[in-house]
């Protein structure tokens, strides 16, 4: 069953890359994967404490997930800004010459 989910996710990622391009798809995929990984890591580390009582575990799942998602937004934004800076770094290239275009009518 895990392979089916991974297969569907990979097909969706390929379609998303085709639809919006590399940069936007990488930024969106990272904005989903980073909070998900942090939530999984948190529950792996605190699983024994939170899930000793099933009631405490069920009550604490949603607030902590929302808190971790909101807390990871600055990290995701910083990574997305870094990706954009790396991708659009050619604008600051020293080899580019700026020129003005003047039409024949204005000359």
ABEGO torsion letter per residue (X at the ends): XAAAAAAAAAAAAAAAAAAAEAAAAAAAAAAAAAAAAAAAAAAAAAAAAAAABAAAAAAAAAAAAAAAAAAAAAAAAAAAAAAAAAAAAAAABAABBBBBBBBAAAX
